[in-house]
Amino acid sequence: MDETEFWEIVDRTREAAEGDPEEHAELLVERLAQLDPDSVLDFARHFESRYNRAYSWDLWGAAWVLLDGASDDAFDYFRCWLIGQGREVFEGGVHDPDQLAELLGEFDEEIDGDGEELGYAADEAYEQLTGAVAPDLGIPMAPAEPEGAPLDFENEAVLAERFPRLWDRFRG
């Protein structure tokens, strides 16, 4: 599976779910279960590599602004959700997290920003297909610490300065 096919599967299942993250995850499992096990593992590798790429202090700060706080787990689920938003939103957010102010449409912090189930979709599909737990993907582990310089998430002035567009749209 190449990158284009990965994003097509993400996009089609998201569009069919009409923005519901839980429905998106269910549809993604169903779609992946139609593939062969090796393709499901390829999808998992694409997903995991993007998940690891999104491990940065700046993106965590953006998640903090969007969600009005983001624990370790909440940031993990946010990164899964961000992948689920498709290539343009994901790449734009990773490149410049403040750009999410323009890239995101409606955002409801009670529903949006939590893609925990998306992170398990490939594992579930693989298990459905094979009856076995997915093997190690053979990709590098995420770094122990997020990329970049740490931010003081508790300091609203720091967040407003670092993410002016996000702050104005979601907290201003």
NULOKE-551709 format. One line per 2 residues: number of its first residue (from 1); their letters; for each residue y, z, x of C-alpha. Coordinates in nm, 4 decimals. Example, Ala and Ser with C-alpha at 12.3 -4.5 7.8 and 13.67 -1.06 7.14 Angstrom:
# NULOKE-551709
1	as	-0.4500,0.7800,1.2300; -0.1060,0.7140,1.3670
This chain:
# NULOKE-551709
1	md	0.0000,0.0000,0.0000; 0.3362,-0.0939,0.1400
3	et	0.6712,0.0744,0.0819; 0.7736,-0.1721,-0.1892
5	ef	0.4611,-0.1015,-0.3937; 0.5121,0.2729,-0.3473
7	we	0.8640,0.2536,-0.4907; 0.7555,0.0204,-0.7726
9	iv	0.4971,0.2760,-0.8873; 0.7549,0.5566,-0.8694
11	dr	1.0117,0.3496,-1.0616; 0.7798,0.2241,-1.3344
13	tr	0.6374,0.5667,-1.4084; 0.9846,0.7292,-1.4068
15	ea	1.1232,0.4664,-1.6444; 0.8245,0.5073,-1.8780
17	ae	0.8808,0.8850,-1.8779; 1.2447,0.8364,-1.9822
19	gd	1.3704,1.1012,-1.7417; 1.1214,1.3767,-1.8263
21	pe	0.9897,1.5065,-1.4886; 0.6666,1.6494,-1.6344
23	eh	0.5896,1.3279,-1.8216; 0.6733,1.1360,-1.5047
25	ae	0.4111,1.3335,-1.3137; 0.1485,1.2756,-1.5838
27	ll	0.2159,0.9024,-1.5911; 0.2081,0.8891,-1.2128
29	ve	-0.1359,1.0540,-1.2040; -0.2606,0.8068,-1.4676
31	rl	-0.1223,0.5103,-1.2717; -0.2617,0.6278,-0.9389
33	aq	-0.6023,0.6926,-1.0947; -0.6193,0.3166,-1.1633
35	ld	-0.6140,0.2480,-0.7889; -0.8896,0.2846,-0.5321
37	pd	-0.9018,0.6153,-0.3377; -0.7636,0.4614,-0.0167
39	sv	-0.4589,0.3305,-0.2027; -0.4016,0.6745,-0.3529
41	ld	-0.4068,0.8203,-0.0017; -0.1603,0.5520,0.1102
43	fa	0.0685,0.6533,-0.1761; 0.0319,1.0178,-0.0707
45	rh	0.1279,0.9293,0.2877; 0.4417,0.7476,0.1670
47	fe	0.5320,1.0402,-0.0563; 0.4691,1.3060,0.2087
49	sr	0.6621,1.1212,0.4801; 0.9659,1.0954,0.2514
51	yn	0.9279,1.4582,0.1480; 0.9365,1.5572,0.5163
53	ra	1.2341,1.3273,0.5842; 1.4319,1.5042,0.3126
55	ys	1.3968,1.8424,0.4866; 1.7568,1.8906,0.5977
57	wd	2.0162,2.1632,0.5652; 2.2666,1.9207,0.4146
59	lw	2.0286,1.8091,0.1416; 1.9388,2.1723,0.0743
61	ga	2.3107,2.2436,0.0350; 2.3418,1.9578,-0.2129
63	aw	2.0451,2.0949,-0.4075; 2.2120,2.4372,-0.4025
65	vl	2.5255,2.2903,-0.5606; 2.3333,2.0866,-0.8193
67	ld	2.0996,2.3695,-0.9186; 2.3483,2.6547,-0.8765
69	ga	2.1200,2.8002,-0.6111; 1.7958,2.6820,-0.4517
71	sd	1.5233,2.9027,-0.3040; 1.2695,2.7637,-0.0560
73	da	1.0388,2.6660,-0.3415; 1.3209,2.5222,-0.5511
75	fd	1.4241,2.3034,-0.2572; 1.0635,2.1876,-0.2114
77	yf	1.0493,2.0862,-0.5782; 1.3946,1.9276,-0.5535
79	rc	1.2749,1.7012,-0.2718; 0.9796,1.5883,-0.4868
81	wl	1.2184,1.5250,-0.7759; 1.4520,1.3286,-0.5492
83	ig	1.1675,1.0966,-0.4463; 1.0903,1.0532,-0.8134
85	qg	1.4437,0.9245,-0.8726; 1.3640,0.6061,-0.6811
87	re	1.4528,0.4445,-0.3553; 1.8290,0.4035,-0.4015
89	vf	1.8899,0.7637,-0.5066; 1.6468,0.9022,-0.2489
91	eg	1.7799,0.7007,0.0462; 2.1413,0.7582,-0.0544
93	gv	2.0853,1.1315,-0.0937; 1.9050,1.1662,0.2377
95	hd	2.1696,0.9596,0.4184; 2.4682,1.1360,0.2569
97	pd	2.3796,1.4188,0.0165; 2.7334,1.4286,-0.1267
99	ql	2.6749,1.0717,-0.2466; 2.4395,1.2151,-0.5107
101	ae	2.7543,1.2815,-0.7143; 2.7757,0.9059,-0.7746
103	ll	2.4058,0.8190,-0.7591; 2.2894,1.0602,-1.0288
105	ge	2.3474,0.9970,-1.3948; 2.3257,1.2834,-1.6396
107	fd	2.1976,1.5968,-1.4690; 2.0663,1.9005,-1.6562
109	ee	1.9793,2.1768,-1.4091; 1.7292,2.3168,-1.6628
111	id	1.5251,1.9933,-1.6554; 1.6349,1.7882,-1.3567
113	gd	1.5897,1.8764,-0.9930; 1.2367,2.0149,-1.0307
115	ge	0.9648,1.7646,-0.9453; 0.6952,2.0113,-0.8449
117	el	0.4258,1.8246,-1.0380; 0.5191,1.4937,-0.8738
119	gy	0.4189,1.6485,-0.5434; 0.0646,1.6993,-0.6712
121	aa	0.0170,1.3643,-0.8475; -0.1649,1.1840,-0.5657
123	de	-0.3936,1.4825,-0.5035; -0.4832,1.5002,-0.8726
125	ay	-0.5513,1.1264,-0.8930; -0.7644,1.1341,-0.5789
127	eq	-0.9687,1.4231,-0.7150; -1.0167,1.2422,-1.0474
129	lt	-1.1403,0.9334,-0.8642; -1.3662,1.0990,-0.6082
131	ga	-1.4430,1.4503,-0.7294; -1.3260,1.5691,-0.3878
133	va	-1.0106,1.7204,-0.2447; -0.7933,1.4685,-0.0620
135	pd	-0.8431,1.4731,0.3151; -0.5695,1.5393,0.5681
137	lg	-0.3237,1.2490,0.5557; -0.2899,1.2229,0.9315
139	ip	0.0899,1.2237,0.9334; 0.3136,1.4571,1.1354
141	ma	0.3879,1.7948,0.9815; 0.7390,1.8719,0.8646
143	pa	0.9494,2.0580,1.1201; 0.9522,2.4357,1.0955
145	ep	1.3258,2.4348,1.0263; 1.5346,2.1862,0.8276
147	eg	1.7134,1.9160,1.0251; 2.0792,1.9679,1.1093
149	ap	2.3029,2.2712,1.1192; 2.2421,2.5599,0.8777
151	ld	2.4950,2.6109,0.5987; 2.6072,2.9353,0.4387
153	fe	2.4881,2.8625,0.0860; 2.6452,3.1819,-0.0467
155	ne	2.9941,3.0685,0.0607; 3.1360,2.8511,-0.2171
157	av	3.4271,2.7377,0.0015; 3.1835,2.6017,0.2609
159	la	2.9848,2.4174,-0.0073; 3.2979,2.2791,-0.1742
161	er	3.4246,2.1515,0.1621; 3.0916,2.0014,0.2729
163	fp	3.0105,1.8443,-0.0675; 3.3481,1.7717,-0.2297
165	rl	3.2231,1.5080,-0.4752; 2.9193,1.7121,-0.5833
167	wd	3.1300,2.0260,-0.6097; 3.3953,1.8535,-0.8222
169	rf	3.1396,1.6986,-1.0556; 2.8943,1.9840,-1.0949
171	rg	3.0751,2.3080,-1.0061; 3.4465,2.2308,-1.0202
